[in-house]
């Protein structure tokens, strides 16, 4: 979960509300905004060193994982319930899930 202090979150909400009103019509626009945030993050008194570059890169990776965990995984769970699980043998072998 991407945690931030409540007071900071309130400030960010104003900017996010503006973006929400403008809309993000395409994947390219979303990528532009993400890259622009990375540019701001790196230009805000940080050094061009591995630890700062790593933080910048992995913040976006962790955000993507959080999105996937909250949305894609739910979608996959629904599809698995509807269509069945492909890992039946492995699940039986390791006792991961009861057969249906």
The 8 nearest C-alpha neighbors of each residue, nearest first, counted from 0:
[[1, 2, 65, 62, 61, 64, 66, 3],
 [2, 0, 3, 62, 65, 61, 58, 59],
 [1, 3, 0, 4, 5, 8, 7, 62],
 [4, 2, 8, 5, 7, 1, 6, 0],
 [3, 5, 7, 6, 8, 2, 9, 10],
 [6, 4, 8, 7, 9, 3, 10, 2],
 [5, 7, 9, 8, 4, 10, 3, 11],
 [8, 6, 10, 4, 9, 5, 11, 3],
 [7, 9, 5, 11, 10, 6, 12, 4],
 [10, 8, 12, 6, 7, 11, 5, 13],
 [11, 9, 7, 8, 12, 13, 6, 14],
 [10, 12, 8, 14, 13, 9, 15, 7],
 [11, 13, 15, 9, 14, 10, 16, 8],
 [14, 12, 16, 11, 15, 10, 17, 9],
 [13, 15, 17, 11, 16, 12, 18, 10],
 [16, 14, 12, 18, 17, 13, 19, 11],
 [15, 17, 19, 13, 18, 14, 12, 20],
 [18, 16, 14, 20, 15, 19, 21, 13],
 [19, 17, 21, 15, 20, 16, 22, 14],
 [18, 20, 16, 22, 17, 21, 15, 23],
 [21, 19, 17, 18, 22, 16, 15, 23],
 [22, 20, 18, 19, 17, 23, 16, 24],
 [21, 23, 19, 20, 24, 18, 17, 25],
 [22, 24, 25, 28, 29, 21, 19, 18],
 [25, 23, 22, 28, 26, 29, 27, 21],
 [26, 24, 28, 27, 23, 29, 30, 22],
 [25, 27, 29, 28, 30, 24, 23, 31],
 [28, 26, 30, 25, 29, 31, 24, 32],
 [29, 27, 31, 25, 26, 30, 23, 32],
 [28, 30, 26, 32, 27, 31, 23, 33],
 [31, 29, 33, 27, 28, 32, 34, 26],
 [32, 30, 28, 34, 29, 33, 35, 27],
 [33, 31, 35, 29, 30, 34, 36, 28],
 [32, 34, 30, 36, 35, 31, 29, 37],
 [35, 33, 37, 31, 36, 32, 30, 38],
 [34, 36, 38, 32, 37, 33, 31, 39],
 [37, 35, 39, 33, 38, 34, 40, 32],
 [36, 38, 34, 40, 35, 39, 41, 55],
 [37, 39, 35, 41, 36, 40, 42, 34],
 [40, 38, 36, 42, 37, 41, 43, 35],
 [39, 41, 37, 43, 38, 42, 36, 55],
 [40, 42, 38, 39, 43, 45, 37, 55],
 [43, 41, 39, 40, 44, 38, 45, 46],
 [42, 44, 40, 41, 45, 39, 38, 46],
 [45, 43, 42, 46, 41, 40, 39, 47],
 [46, 44, 41, 43, 42, 51, 47, 40],
 [45, 47, 48, 51, 44, 41, 42, 52],
 [46, 48, 52, 45, 51, 49, 41, 50],
 [49, 47, 46, 51, 50, 52, 45, 53],
 [48, 50, 52, 51, 53, 47, 54, 46],
 [49, 51, 53, 52, 48, 54, 47, 55],
 [52, 50, 54, 53, 49, 48, 55, 46],
 [53, 51, 49, 55, 54, 50, 56, 48],
 [52, 54, 50, 56, 51, 55, 49, 57],
 [55, 53, 51, 57, 52, 56, 58, 50],
 [56, 54, 52, 53, 58, 57, 37, 51],
 [57, 55, 53, 54, 58, 59, 52, 60],
 [56, 58, 60, 59, 54, 55, 61, 53],
 [57, 59, 61, 55, 60, 56, 54, 62],
 [58, 60, 62, 57, 61, 56, 63, 55],
 [61, 59, 57, 63, 62, 58, 64, 56],
 [60, 62, 64, 58, 63, 59, 57, 65],
 [61, 63, 59, 65, 64, 60, 58, 66],
 [62, 64, 60, 66, 61, 65, 59, 67],
 [65, 63, 61, 67, 62, 66, 68, 60],
 [66, 64, 62, 68, 63, 67, 61, 69],
 [65, 67, 63, 69, 64, 68, 70, 62],
 [66, 68, 71, 64, 70, 65, 69, 72],
 [69, 67, 65, 72, 66, 70, 64, 71],
 [68, 70, 66, 67, 65, 72, 71, 73],
 [71, 69, 67, 73, 72, 68, 66, 74],
 [72, 70, 67, 74, 73, 75, 68, 69],
 [71, 73, 75, 68, 74, 70, 67, 76],
 [74, 72, 76, 70, 75, 71, 77, 69],
 [73, 75, 71, 77, 72, 76, 78, 70],
 [74, 76, 72, 78, 77, 73, 79, 71],
 [77, 75, 73, 79, 74, 78, 72, 80],
 [76, 78, 80, 74, 75, 79, 81, 73],
 [77, 79, 75, 81, 80, 76, 82, 74],
 [80, 78, 83, 76, 82, 84, 81, 77],
 [81, 79, 77, 78, 83, 82, 76, 84],
 [80, 82, 78, 79, 83, 77, 76, 84],
 [83, 81, 79, 80, 78, 84, 77, 85],
 [84, 82, 79, 80, 81, 85, 78, 87],
 [83, 85, 79, 86, 87, 82, 80, 78],
 [84, 86, 87, 83, 79, 88, 82, 89],
 [87, 85, 89, 84, 88, 90, 91, 83],
 [86, 88, 90, 89, 85, 84, 91, 98],
 [89, 87, 91, 90, 86, 92, 85, 93],
 [88, 90, 92, 91, 86, 87, 93, 95],
 [89, 91, 95, 87, 96, 88, 93, 92],
 [92, 90, 94, 88, 89, 93, 87, 95],
 [93, 91, 89, 90, 94, 88, 95, 87],
 [92, 94, 95, 90, 91, 89, 96, 88],
 [93, 95, 91, 90, 96, 92, 97, 89],
 [96, 94, 90, 93, 91, 97, 89, 92],
 [97, 95, 90, 94, 98, 91, 87, 93],
 [96, 98, 99, 95, 94, 91, 90, 87],
 [99, 97, 96, 91, 87, 90, 94, 95],
 [98, 97, 96, 83, 87, 84, 80, 91]]
